[in-house]
Amino acid sequence: MLNRIALIVVVLAATLAGTATAAPTAPAAAKPNIVQVAASAGQFKTLVALVKQAGLAGALSTKTVTVFAPTDAAFAKVPKATIAKLKKDRALLKRVLLYHVVAGRVPAAKAVTLTEAKTLEGSTVPIKVMGSTVTVGGAKVVKTVIAARNGIVHVIDRVLIPAS
């Protein structure tokens, strides 16, 4: 009888151990997209607001791109009249913003091998390397490779304006 009870206990213990599951774990947080990365960084408030105003937030959240992102300090250097003009002219605003965007992922290691990059605005932006300094369209790259789910952000110190 004791052997039978011991056998039942062993079988029950094995059965319970086999059906026990680990406590559910939280799913890994999805890596944020470029717009979310910019919004959470805190130094791109103007850029994010203008991207939303231009109707580009959706595209920049899903397409694989590299953004040369001017900081709020860079936008502060732009004359107020120019900013006001951009806010009033959505097509011009889109053009200026897309001049900061290149299709695909362009990490720093690749960017320094280029002399120019074709922007989503349609024209090319020159890239120059002088020692450890990299410029894009004359703007200094101050931080490289902020990774996002759908691309890369490189921080620049001024706003790029395409030729008319």
N, C-alpha and C positions, 0 to 999 in steps of 0.2 A: 504494500500500500504506500509506504513512504517513497519507494522508487517511482511509483506512478505519479505521486504528487510532485516529486522533484522533476520528473520529466515534463509535466504540465507547466511548471514554473519556468523551466528552461525554454520550452517552446513559446510560451507567452512572452518571455523576455526577448527572445530572438525576433518574434513577430513585431513587438512594439519597437524594438531598435530598428528594424527594417523599414517601418513606416514613419518613423520620426523624421521630421524635416528640419533643416536649419531655419533659424529665424529669418524671415524675409529681409533681404537687404535692399536698400534704396538703390534705384537704377542710377548708373553713372550719369551725372549731369551732362547734358549735351553741350558740346563746345559752342560758345556763342558765335553768331554770325558777325560780319564786319560792322553793321550798324549797332548791334548790341555791344560789341567791344568798344566802339567809339563812345557810345553813350555812357558806358560804365567807367571809362577812363577819367572822366571829369574835366579833361582839358580840350574837349572837342564839342562843347555845347553849341557854339555858333555853327560849326560844320554840320552837326546832326540836325539842327533846326532848319538850316538851308536845304539839306538833302530831303527832309520831309516836305518842306514847302515846294520844292521842285518836283515832287512826286517820284523820287528816285529810291526811296527807302526799300521798296519791295525788290527792285532789281539788285540793289547792293546787298540785300539780305540773302539772295538765292544764287546769283551768278558767281562763278569763280573769277575773282578779280584781285588786283593789287591796287591799293589806294595810297597815294602820297598825300597824307592828311595834314593840312595846316592846323595849328593849334589856335585856341582862342586868342593868344598873344599875337599870332600871325594875322588874324582877322582884324585885330585892334590897330594894326599898322595901315590897313586899307582906309583910304579916305571915306568918311561917312557918306558923302554924296555917291560914291561908287557902290557902296553896300545898299543904299537906298534904291539906286538904279537897278541893281540885281534883283532886289526884292519885288520891284514893280514889273520886271520883264522876265517871266518864267522861262522863256526860250533861251535868253541870254544866261540866266542863272544855271540852267541845265548844261549849257555849253561850257561855262566856266568850271562847274563841278566835274563834268566828265573829262575835262582836261587833266584832272588829277587821278584818273582811273585808267589802268592798263588791264587788258584781258589776261586771265590766267594768273598763276602764282609766280611772282618774280622775287625770289629770296635775295637777300643782300649779295650773296656770293655770285649770283647770276647778274644782278643789276650792275655790279662793278665791272663786268666784262662788256657791257653795252655802251654804245656812244649815243644812242637815242632809243626811245620806246614809243610805239604808236599808241595813242590814247583812244578812249572810247568816244572822245569828241571828234576824232577823225584825223587830227594832225599829230605830228611827232613832237615829243618833248626831249630836249638834249640832256644827256647824262654825262657828267664829267667827274673824274677822279683825280684829285691832287693830293698826293700823300695819303693821309688817313681821312681826308675830307671828301665827301661825295656830295655833289649838287645835282639837282633835278630842276631843269628850267631856271637855274640861278638860285634856287632855294636850297639851303643846306639841310641835308638829312641829319636829324639830331638823334633819332632812335630808329633802329631797324627791327624788322621782323616781329611785329606783334601779331601772333597767329590768331586766326579766326577759322571757324568751320568752313567757310567758303572763300578763304583767301588770306591775304597778308596786308597789314598796315605798316607803312613806313612814315614816321613823323617828320614833317618839314617845318622850317621856320618862317615861311612866308606863303602867301596865296599866289598861285600861278594864274596868270591871265593869258589866254591864247591870243595870237595875233588876230587882228580884225579881218 
